[in-house]
């Protein structure tokens, strides 16, 4: 029994990732918008010609090595909770430091953070 519990504990520790996401938003509007029920209801657009209103700026901070495909659902989720129809103008800034320690040679990039920012918009 102890061996099974130890194996399960070991498997849990090994399979859990060490990526930490910090998700935040800043309101740009005092109006209330109905939250979306799914991230599929929030579009990701690089540009748009349709008239819109920016309701918030959403940010996700994570490890630098995370691909945009992993970040977009988190940006869309935060925007969807605010009632946004889409996110646009996604930008990245990878200059933020996560921890102030002397990095080892093997881990020289492990402590660099990236902050992804997007505009959360609703259609007019």
DSSP file (Angstrom, degrees, kcal/mol; ACC not computed):
  #  RESIDUE AA STRUCTURE BP1 BP2  ACC     N-H-->O    O-->H-N    N-H-->O    O-->H-N    TCO  KAPPA ALPHA  PHI   PSI    X-CA   Y-CA   Z-CA
    1    1 A X     >        0   0    0      0, 0.0     4,-2.3     0, 0.0     5,-0.2   0.000 360.0 360.0 360.0 -42.4    0.0    0.0    0.0
    2    2 A X  H  >  +     0   0    0      1,-0.2     4,-2.7     2,-0.2     5,-0.2   0.875 360.0  54.4 -64.1 -36.1    2.8    2.4    0.8
    3    3 A X  H  > S+     0   0    0      2,-0.2     4,-2.3     1,-0.2    -1,-0.2   0.897 108.4  48.3 -65.8 -39.1    4.5    1.6   -2.4
    4    4 A X  H  > S+     0   0    0      2,-0.2     4,-2.5     1,-0.2    -2,-0.2   0.921 113.0  47.7 -66.1 -44.8    1.3    2.5   -4.4
    5    5 A X  H  X S+     0   0    0     -4,-2.3     4,-2.5     2,-0.2    -2,-0.2   0.907 112.5  49.0 -63.3 -42.1    0.9    5.8   -2.5
    6    6 A X  H  X S+     0   0    0     -4,-2.7     4,-2.7     2,-0.2    -1,-0.2   0.911 111.3  50.2 -63.1 -42.0    4.5    6.7   -3.0
    7    7 A X  H  X S+     0   0    0     -4,-2.3     4,-2.6     2,-0.2    -2,-0.2   0.910 111.7  47.7 -63.5 -42.6    4.2    5.9   -6.7
    8    8 A X  H  X S+     0   0    0     -4,-2.5     4,-2.3     2,-0.2    -2,-0.2   0.903 112.7  48.6 -65.0 -41.3    1.1    8.0   -7.0
    9    9 A X  H  X S+     0   0    0     -4,-2.5     4,-2.3     2,-0.2    -2,-0.2   0.925 113.0  47.6 -63.7 -45.1    2.8   10.9   -5.2
   10   10 A X  H  X S+     0   0    0     -4,-2.7     4,-2.5     1,-0.2     5,-0.2   0.919 111.9  49.8 -61.8 -45.0    5.9   10.6   -7.4
   11   11 A X  H  X S+     0   0    0     -4,-2.6     4,-2.4     1,-0.2    -1,-0.2   0.890 110.4  50.9 -62.3 -40.8    3.8   10.5  -10.5
   12   12 A X  H  X S+     0   0    0     -4,-2.3     4,-1.2     2,-0.2    -1,-0.2   0.918 112.5  45.6 -63.2 -44.8    1.8   13.6   -9.5
   13   13 A X  H  < S+     0   0    0     -4,-2.3    -2,-0.2     1,-0.2    -1,-0.2   0.913 115.8  45.6 -66.6 -43.0    4.9   15.6   -8.7
   14   14 A X  H  < S+     0   0    0     -4,-2.5    -2,-0.2     1,-0.2    -1,-0.2   0.879 114.8  46.6 -69.6 -38.4    6.6   14.6  -12.0
   15   15 A X  H  < S+     0   0    0     -4,-2.4     2,-0.4    -5,-0.2    -1,-0.2   0.658  89.8  95.8 -83.5 -14.3    3.6   15.2  -14.2
   16   16 A X  S  < S-     0   0    0     -4,-1.2     2,-0.1    -5,-0.2    -4,-0.0  -0.615  74.3-131.3 -78.3 133.1    2.7   18.6  -12.8
   17   17 A X        -     0   0    0     -2,-0.4    -2,-0.1     1,-0.1    -1,-0.1  -0.350   2.6-141.4 -79.4 162.2    4.1   21.4  -14.8
   18   18 A X        +     0   0    0     -2,-0.1     2,-0.4     2,-0.1    -1,-0.1   0.257  60.7 122.3-107.3  11.2    6.0   24.3  -13.3
   19   19 A X        -     0   0    0     43,-0.0     2,-0.5    44,-0.0    -2,-0.1  -0.602  44.1-164.4 -76.0 130.3    4.5   26.9  -15.6
   20   20 A X        -     0   0    0     -2,-0.4     2,-0.4     2,-0.0    43,-0.2  -0.969   1.5-159.6-119.1 128.5    2.8   29.7  -13.7
   21   21 A X        -     0   0    0     -2,-0.5     2,-0.5    41,-0.1    41,-0.2  -0.886   5.4-161.9-107.5 137.2    0.4   32.1  -15.3
   22   22 A X  E     -A   61   0A   0     39,-2.4    39,-2.7    -2,-0.4     2,-0.4  -0.979  15.0-170.0-115.4 117.4   -0.6   35.4  -13.9
   23   23 A X  E     +A   60   0A   0     -2,-0.5     2,-0.3    37,-0.2    37,-0.2  -0.907  14.6 155.4-114.2 133.7   -3.7   36.7  -15.5
   24   24 A X  E     -A   59   0A   0     35,-2.5    35,-3.0    -2,-0.4     2,-0.3  -0.945  20.1-160.2-149.8 165.8   -5.0   40.2  -15.0
   25   25 A X  E     -A   58   0A   0     -2,-0.3     2,-0.5    33,-0.2    33,-0.2  -0.992  10.2-148.5-150.4 154.5   -7.2   42.9  -16.7
   26   26 A X  E     -A   57   0A   0     31,-2.2    31,-2.1    -2,-0.3     2,-0.1  -0.987  26.8-127.3-125.0 119.9   -7.7   46.7  -16.5
   27   27 A X  E     +A   56   0A   0     -2,-0.5    29,-0.3    29,-0.2     3,-0.1  -0.381  25.0 178.8 -66.3 140.8  -11.2   48.0  -17.2
   28   28 A X        +     0   0    0     27,-3.2     2,-0.3     1,-0.1    28,-0.2   0.309  68.3  50.2-117.7   0.2  -11.4   50.8  -19.8
   29   29 A X        -     0   0    0     26,-1.0    -1,-0.1     2,-0.1    26,-0.1  -0.985  60.3-150.7-141.2 148.1  -15.2   51.1  -19.6
   30   30 A X        +     0   0    0     -2,-0.3     2,-0.1    -3,-0.1    -1,-0.1   0.498  69.7 105.4 -92.7  -5.5  -17.8   51.5  -16.8
   31   31 A X  S    S-     0   0    0      1,-0.1     2,-0.4    24,-0.0    -2,-0.1  -0.370  71.1-122.6 -75.5 154.1  -20.5   49.7  -18.8
   32   32 A X        -     0   0    0     -2,-0.1     2,-0.4    51,-0.0    51,-0.1  -0.828  25.6-171.9 -98.5 134.5  -21.6   46.1  -18.0
   33   33 A X        -     0   0    0     -2,-0.4     2,-0.2    49,-0.3    51,-0.1  -0.982  32.3-106.6-125.3 139.1  -21.3   43.4  -20.7
   34   34 A X        -     0   0    0     -2,-0.4    48,-0.1    49,-0.2    -2,-0.0  -0.449  41.2-115.6 -66.2 126.5  -22.7   39.9  -20.3
   35   35 A X        -     0   0    0     -2,-0.2    46,-0.2    46,-0.2     2,-0.2  -0.283  28.9-113.1 -61.7 147.8  -19.8   37.4  -19.8
   36   36 A X        -     0   0    0     44,-2.8    -1,-0.1    41,-0.1     3,-0.1  -0.516  11.3-142.9 -79.6 150.1  -19.3   34.8  -22.5
   37   37 A X  S    S+     0   0    0     -2,-0.2     2,-0.3     1,-0.1    -1,-0.1   0.619  82.4  24.9 -89.0 -13.7  -20.0   31.2  -21.6
   38   38 A X  S >  S-     0   0    0      1,-0.1     3,-1.5    42,-0.1     4,-0.2  -0.993  70.9-125.6-148.9 150.2  -17.1   29.8  -23.7
   39   39 A X  G >  S+     0   0    0     -2,-0.3     3,-1.5     1,-0.3    -1,-0.1   0.716 109.0  71.8 -68.9 -17.7  -13.7   31.1  -25.0
   40   40 A X  G 3  S+     0   0    0      1,-0.3    -1,-0.3     3,-0.0    33,-0.0   0.704  88.2  62.8 -67.9 -18.1  -15.0   30.0  -28.4
   41   41 A X  G <  S+     0   0    0     -3,-1.5     2,-0.6     1,-0.1    -1,-0.3   0.528  92.5  75.3 -81.8  -6.7  -17.4   33.0  -28.2
   42   42 A X  S <  S-     0   0    0     -3,-1.5    44,-0.3    -4,-0.2     2,-0.2  -0.934  76.4-147.9-110.7 119.2  -14.3   35.4  -28.1
   43   43 A X  E     -b   86   0A   0     42,-2.4    44,-2.7    -2,-0.6     2,-0.6  -0.522   4.5-141.7 -84.6 150.9  -12.6   35.9  -31.4
   44   44 A X  E     +b   87   0A   0     42,-0.2     2,-0.4    -2,-0.2    44,-0.2  -0.969  28.5 175.1-109.5 118.1   -8.8   36.5  -31.8
   45   45 A X        -     0   0    0     42,-2.5    44,-0.5    -2,-0.6    45,-0.2  -0.970  31.4-156.6-125.3 137.5   -8.2   39.0  -34.6
   46   46 A X  S    S-     0   0    0     -2,-0.4    43,-0.6     1,-0.3     2,-0.3   0.887  85.9  -4.9 -76.1 -39.5   -4.9   40.6  -35.7
   47   47 A X        -     0   0    0     41,-0.1     2,-0.3    42,-0.1    -1,-0.3  -0.958  66.1-163.9-145.1 163.1   -6.7   43.6  -37.1
   48   48 A X        -     0   0    0     -2,-0.3     4,-0.1    -3,-0.1    -3,-0.0  -0.991  20.4-166.0-150.7 145.8  -10.3   44.7  -37.7
   49   49 A X        +     0   0    0     -2,-0.3     2,-0.1     2,-0.1    -1,-0.1   0.516  65.0 103.6-102.0 -12.1  -12.1   47.3  -39.8
   50   50 A X  S    S-     0   0    0      1,-0.1     2,-0.2    73,-0.0    -2,-0.1  -0.436  83.9-103.7 -70.1 144.1  -15.4   46.9  -37.9
   51   51 A X        +     0   0    0     -2,-0.1    73,-1.9    72,-0.0     2,-0.3  -0.478  52.9 168.0 -68.5 138.7  -16.2   49.7  -35.4
   52   52 A X  E     - C   0 123A   0     71,-0.2     2,-0.4    -2,-0.2    71,-0.2  -0.920  33.9-130.6-145.4 167.8  -15.6   48.6  -31.8
   53   53 A X  E     - C   0 122A   0     69,-2.6    69,-2.2    -2,-0.3     2,-0.5  -0.996  24.0-131.5-122.6 129.8  -15.3   49.8  -28.2
   54   54 A X  E     + C   0 121A   0     -2,-0.4    67,-0.2    67,-0.2     3,-0.1  -0.704  28.0 173.8 -80.2 122.2  -12.3   48.8  -26.1
   55   55 A X  E     -     0   0A   0     65,-2.7   -27,-3.2    -2,-0.5   -26,-1.0   0.667  59.5  -9.1-102.6 -20.5  -13.6   47.6  -22.7
   56   56 A X  E     -AC  27 120A   0     64,-1.5    64,-3.0   -29,-0.3     2,-0.5  -0.990  53.4-122.0-165.8 165.1  -10.4   46.3  -21.1
   57   57 A X  E     -AC  26 119A   0    -31,-2.1   -31,-2.2    -2,-0.3     2,-0.4  -0.991  32.3-161.0-115.6 121.7   -6.8   45.5  -21.5
   58   58 A X  E     -AC  25 118A   0     60,-2.4    60,-2.3    -2,-0.5     2,-0.4  -0.831   6.7-169.3-107.0 144.0   -6.0   41.9  -20.6
   59   59 A X  E     -AC  24 117A   0    -35,-3.0   -35,-2.5    -2,-0.4     2,-0.4  -0.975  13.1-168.9-133.3 145.7   -2.6   40.5  -19.7
   60   60 A X  E     -AC  23 116A   0     56,-2.3    56,-3.2    -2,-0.4     2,-0.5  -0.992   9.1-165.1-130.7 124.3   -1.1   37.1  -19.2
   61   61 A X  E     +AC  22 115A   0    -39,-2.7   -39,-2.4    -2,-0.4     2,-0.3  -0.940  27.5 137.2-111.1 131.6    2.4   36.8  -17.7
   62   62 A X  E     - C   0 114A   0     52,-2.5    52,-3.1    -2,-0.5   -41,-0.1  -0.859  56.5 -49.0-154.5-176.3    4.2   33.5  -18.0
   63   63 A X  E >   - C   0 113A   0     -2,-0.3     3,-1.5    50,-0.2    50,-0.2  -0.370  53.7-119.0 -64.5 147.2    7.6   31.9  -18.7
   64   64 A X  T 3  S+     0   0    0     48,-1.8    -1,-0.1    45,-0.3    49,-0.1   0.785 106.5  63.6 -61.4 -30.2    9.2   33.2  -21.9
   65   65 A X  T 3  S+     0   0    0     47,-0.2     2,-0.3    44,-0.2    -1,-0.3   0.433  73.4 114.9 -80.7   2.8    9.2   29.9  -23.7
   66   66 A X    <   -     0   0    0     -3,-1.5     2,-0.1     1,-0.1    -4,-0.1  -0.558  66.4-125.5 -75.5 132.1    5.4   29.5  -23.8
   67   67 A X    >>  -     0   0    0     -2,-0.3     3,-1.5     1,-0.1     4,-1.0  -0.400  18.8-115.3 -75.0 155.6    4.0   29.6  -27.4
   68   68 A X  H 3> S+     0   0    0      1,-0.3     4,-2.7     2,-0.2     3,-0.4   0.820 113.7  67.3 -58.7 -32.1    1.3   32.1  -28.3
   69   69 A X  H 3> S+     0   0    0      1,-0.2     4,-0.5     2,-0.2    -1,-0.3   0.788 102.9  46.0 -60.8 -27.5   -1.1   29.1  -28.9
   70   70 A X  H <4 S+     0   0    0     -3,-1.5     4,-0.4     2,-0.1    -1,-0.2   0.722 114.4  48.2 -84.2 -23.1   -0.9   28.4  -25.1
   71   71 A X  H >X S+     0   0    0     -4,-1.0     4,-2.1    -3,-0.4     3,-0.7   0.848  96.5  69.0 -85.7 -37.9   -1.4   32.1  -24.2
   72   72 A X  H 3X S+     0   0    0     -4,-2.7     4,-2.9     1,-0.2     5,-0.2   0.872  95.5  53.2 -54.8 -44.6   -4.4   32.9  -26.5
   73   73 A X  H 3X S+     0   0    0     -4,-0.5     4,-2.2     1,-0.2    -1,-0.2   0.874 110.4  49.1 -60.5 -33.7   -7.0   30.8  -24.6
   74   74 A X  H <> S+     0   0    0     -3,-0.7     4,-2.0    -4,-0.4    -1,-0.2   0.895 112.2  47.1 -71.9 -39.6   -6.0   32.5  -21.3
   75   75 A X  H  X S+     0   0    0     -4,-2.1     4,-2.4     2,-0.2    -2,-0.2   0.924 114.6  47.9 -63.5 -44.1   -6.3   36.0  -22.9
   76   76 A X  H  X S+     0   0    0     -4,-2.9     4,-2.7    -5,-0.2    -2,-0.2   0.865 109.3  53.5 -66.0 -36.5   -9.7   35.0  -24.4
   77   77 A X  H  X S+     0   0    0     -4,-2.2     4,-2.0    -5,-0.2    -1,-0.2   0.938 111.2  44.8 -64.0 -46.5  -10.9   33.5  -21.1
   78   78 A X  H  X S+     0   0    0     -4,-2.0     4,-1.0     1,-0.2    -2,-0.2   0.924 115.6  47.5 -64.0 -44.2  -10.2   36.7  -19.2
   79   79 A X  H  <>S+     0   0    0     -4,-2.4     5,-2.5     1,-0.2     3,-0.5   0.891 110.0  53.7 -63.6 -39.5  -11.7   38.9  -22.0
   80   80 A X  H ><5S+     0   0    0     -4,-2.7   -44,-2.8     1,-0.2     3,-1.1   0.861 102.6  56.3 -64.1 -36.7  -14.8   36.6  -22.1
   81   81 A X  H 3<5S+     0   0    0     -4,-2.0    -1,-0.2     1,-0.3    -2,-0.2   0.785 107.9  50.2 -65.2 -25.3  -15.4   37.0  -18.4
   82   82 A X  T 3<5S-     0   0    0     -4,-1.0   -49,-0.3    -3,-0.5    -1,-0.3   0.513 123.8-106.5 -88.8  -6.3  -15.5   40.8  -19.1
   83   83 A X  T < 5 +     0   0    0     -3,-1.1    -3,-0.2    -4,-0.4   -49,-0.2   0.627  61.6 161.5  93.7  15.3  -18.0   40.3  -21.9
   84   84 A X      < -     0   0    0     -5,-2.5    38,-0.2     1,-0.1    -1,-0.2  -0.353  36.0-154.6 -72.0 148.6  -15.7   41.0  -24.8
   85   85 A X  S    S-     0   0    0     36,-2.9   -42,-2.4     1,-0.3     2,-0.3   0.715  76.0  -6.1 -88.3 -26.4  -16.5   39.9  -28.4
   86   86 A X  E     -bD  43 121A   0     35,-1.6    35,-2.7   -44,-0.3     2,-0.4  -0.979  58.1-127.7-159.2 164.7  -12.9   39.7  -29.4
   87   87 A X  E     +bD  44 120A   0    -44,-2.7   -42,-2.5    -2,-0.3     2,-0.3  -0.976  32.3 172.6-119.4 141.2   -9.3   40.4  -28.5
   88   88 A X  E     + D   0 119A   0     31,-2.0    31,-2.7    -2,-0.4   -42,-0.2  -0.865  48.7  37.4-138.0 171.3   -7.0   42.4  -30.8
   89   89 A X  E     -     0   0A   0    -43,-0.6     2,-0.4   -44,-0.5    -1,-0.2   0.903  66.6-169.1  52.8  52.8   -3.5   43.9  -30.8
   90   90 A X  E     +     0   0A   0    -45,-0.2     2,-0.3    28,-0.1    28,-0.2  -0.606  10.6 176.5 -74.1 125.2   -1.7   41.1  -28.9
   91   91 A X  E     - D   0 117A   0     26,-2.7    26,-2.4    -2,-0.4     2,-0.4  -0.873  17.1-146.8-127.3 161.8    1.8   42.2  -28.0
   92   92 A X  E     - D   0 116A   0     -2,-0.3     2,-0.4    24,-0.2    24,-0.2  -0.979  10.3-173.6-132.6 143.2    4.6   40.6  -26.0
   93   93 A X  E     - D   0 115A   0     22,-1.7    22,-2.2    -2,-0.4     3,-0.5  -0.933   2.6-179.6-135.0 110.3    7.2   42.1  -23.7
   94   94 A X  E     +     0   0A   0     -2,-0.4    20,-0.1    20,-0.2   -30,-0.1  -0.056  57.4  94.9-102.9  33.4    9.8   39.5  -22.5
   95   95 A X  E     +     0   0A   0     17,-0.1     2,-0.2    20,-0.1    -1,-0.2   0.535  52.8 109.7 -99.7  -6.1   11.9   41.8  -20.3
   96   96 A X  E     - D   0 113A   0     17,-0.6    17,-2.8    -3,-0.5     2,-0.4  -0.490  62.3-137.6 -73.4 136.5   10.3   41.2  -17.0
   97   97 A X  E     - D   0 112A   0     -2,-0.2    15,-0.2    15,-0.2     3,-0.1  -0.763  11.1-164.3 -93.1 139.3   12.4   39.3  -14.4
   98   98 A X  S    S+     0   0    0     13,-2.5     2,-0.3    -2,-0.4    -1,-0.2   0.921  72.4   7.4 -87.2 -51.3   10.6   36.6  -12.4
   99   99 A X        -     0   0    0     12,-0.5     2,-1.0     2,-0.1    -1,-0.3  -0.954  64.9-131.7-132.6 149.6   13.2   36.0   -9.6
  100  100 A X        +     0   0    0     -2,-0.3     2,-0.3    -3,-0.1    -3,-0.0  -0.758  59.8 121.0-104.2  86.8   16.3   37.8   -8.7
  101  101 A X  S    S-     0   0    0     -2,-1.0     2,-0.9    10,-0.0    -2,-0.1  -0.905  73.9 -93.3-135.8 165.5   18.8   35.0   -8.2
  102  102 A X        -     0   0    0     -2,-0.3     2,-0.1     1,-0.0    -2,-0.1  -0.736  50.7-135.7 -80.5 109.5   22.1   34.1   -9.8
  103  103 A X        -     0   0    0     -2,-0.9     2,-0.1     5,-0.1     5,-0.1  -0.365   9.6-125.6 -71.9 144.8   21.1   31.8  -12.6
  104  104 A X    >   -     0   0    0      3,-0.1     3,-0.7     1,-0.1    -1,-0.1  -0.464  28.3-107.2 -80.5 161.3   22.9   28.6  -13.3
  105  105 A X  G >  S+     0   0    0      1,-0.3     3,-1.0     2,-0.2     4,-0.1   0.881 119.2  49.4 -58.0 -41.2   24.3   28.0  -16.8
  106  106 A X  G 3  S+     0   0    0      1,-0.2    -1,-0.3     2,-0.1     3,-0.2   0.759 117.8  40.4 -71.0 -23.6   21.6   25.3  -17.5
  107  107 A X  G X  S+     0   0    0     -3,-0.7     3,-1.1     1,-0.2     4,-0.4  -0.027  72.1 127.3-114.9  29.6   18.8   27.5  -16.4
  108  108 A X  T <  S+     0   0    0     -3,-1.0     3,-0.2     1,-0.3    -1,-0.2   0.783  82.2  37.2 -63.6 -26.9   19.8   30.9  -17.8
  109  109 A X  T >  S+     0   0    0     -3,-0.2     3,-1.3     1,-0.1   -45,-0.3   0.489  93.1  89.4 -99.1  -4.2   16.5   31.4  -19.5
  110  110 A X  T <  S+     0   0    0     -3,-1.1    -1,-0.1     1,-0.3    -2,-0.1   0.687  86.4  50.2 -70.5 -17.6   14.2   29.9  -16.9
  111  111 A X  T 3  S+     0   0    0     -4,-0.4   -13,-2.5    -3,-0.2   -12,-0.5   0.272  83.3 104.1-108.0  12.5   13.8   33.1  -14.9
  112  112 A X  E <   - D   0  97A   0     -3,-1.3   -48,-1.8   -15,-0.2     2,-0.3  -0.806  55.8-157.0 -93.9 133.9   12.8   35.4  -17.8
  113  113 A X  E     -CD  63  96A   0    -17,-2.8   -17,-0.6    -2,-0.5     2,-0.4  -0.783   5.3-150.5-110.0 152.9    9.1   36.2  -17.9
  114  114 A X  E     -C   62   0A   0    -52,-3.1   -52,-2.5    -2,-0.3     2,-0.5  -0.968   4.1-155.1-120.2 139.6    6.9   37.4  -20.8
  115  115 A X  E     -CD  61  93A   0    -22,-2.2   -22,-1.7    -2,-0.4     2,-0.5  -0.969   7.3-162.1-115.7 120.2    3.9   39.5  -20.5
  116  116 A X  E     -CD  60  92A   0    -56,-3.2   -56,-2.3    -2,-0.5     2,-0.4  -0.868   9.9-170.4-101.0 131.8    1.3   39.3  -23.3
  117  117 A X  E     +CD  59  91A   0    -26,-2.4   -26,-2.7    -2,-0.5     2,-0.3  -0.953   7.7 173.0-125.7 142.4   -1.2   42.1  -23.6
  118  118 A X  E     -C   58   0A   0    -60,-2.3   -60,-2.4    -2,-0.4     2,-0.5  -0.985  32.6-115.4-144.2 154.1   -4.4   42.4  -25.7
  119  119 A X  E     -CD  57  88A   0    -31,-2.7   -31,-2.0    -2,-0.3     2,-0.6  -0.787  24.1-146.7 -87.2 130.7   -7.3   44.8  -26.1
  120  120 A X  E     -CD  56  87A   0    -64,-3.0   -65,-2.7    -2,-0.5   -64,-1.5  -0.889  29.6-179.6 -96.7 123.9  -10.7   43.3  -25.1
  121  121 A X  E     -CD  54  86A   0    -35,-2.7   -36,-2.9    -2,-0.6   -35,-1.6  -0.839  25.4-153.1-127.1 158.9  -13.3   44.8  -27.4
  122  122 A X  E     -C   53   0A   0    -69,-2.2   -69,-2.6    -2,-0.3     2,-0.2  -0.959  32.5-109.0-124.4 149.6  -17.0   44.7  -28.1
  123  123 A X  E      C   52   0A   0     -2,-0.3   -71,-0.2   -71,-0.2   -72,-0.0  -0.523 360.0 360.0 -77.5 142.9  -18.6   45.5  -31.4
  124  124 A X              0   0    0    -73,-1.9   -72,-0.1    -2,-0.2    -1,-0.1   0.442 360.0 360.0 -80.1 360.0  -20.6   48.7  -31.8
